[in-house]
Amino acid sequence: MIFVKTFKGYEDKVQDLDRTVNEWIAVNKVIVRDVKTGLSHEQGSRSGSGDLVYTVLYEADQPHDGGAF
C-alpha cells in the first residue's frame, strides 16, 4: 500500500530535516515513491525563517509512524 508521512523543519536547518527523513526511511525500511516539499513564511516572524515541509509517499505493508521521528 501507499502511505504518506509528513516531516516539518526550518528552512535554515535543511540538513537536520534531511537527516531526520533519511533516518526514518532507513529505520522503517520503506520504499519511497515520491517526496514533495513546501515552504511557508509568516509575515514579521521573529525567527526570520520559514517552515519547511517534506511530504513522503512511501510503500509498505502498514503505516510507519516512526515513534521518535
N, C-alpha and C positions, 0 to 999 in steps of 0.2 A: 504494500500500500504506500501511497504518497502522503507525507505529513509535512507540517510547517512548524518551524521553530524560529522565534524572533529574539534577537540579541540587541541590546541598546548600550551605547557608549558615548563618548565625547569626540567631536571631530578633531580635537588636538591630541587625542590619545588613540590613534588608529592602531598602533602596534599592540596595545593592550587588548583591544577588541578582537583583532585578528588572532592573537594568542588564545583568547578565550574560546573563540569559534573553532579554531583548529584543535584545541584540546578536547572540546566537546565531540567533535567528529571522530577523533582517534579513540576516545574512551567508549563511545557508543557504537563504533564500527558501522556507521550508516553509509549509504550510497547517496552522495549529494547529486541532485538533479539540476539545481539552479540556485543562484544567490542573487538577490536584489538588494539594492542599497537605497537609503533615503536620508536626507539631511534636512534638519529644521533649525531655524534660528528664532529666538524670542527677541522682539524689539527691546532694546535697552537692558539686556541681561547683564548682570554683574560679572559673570564669568567671561563674557566676550567670546564664548564658544557655543556651538550648536550641538544638538543631539544627532548622533549617527546611528542609524538602524540598519541591521542586516536581517533580511528575511531569507531563511534557508529552506528550500524544498528538498526533502530527503526521502529515500525509500528505506523501509524497514518493515518488520513483521508487526511492530506495535510502536506507539509514540514513545519517544525518549525525552522525558522532561529534564534529565541530566542532573538531578539532585542539586549539587552545589553550583552548577552553572546557571 
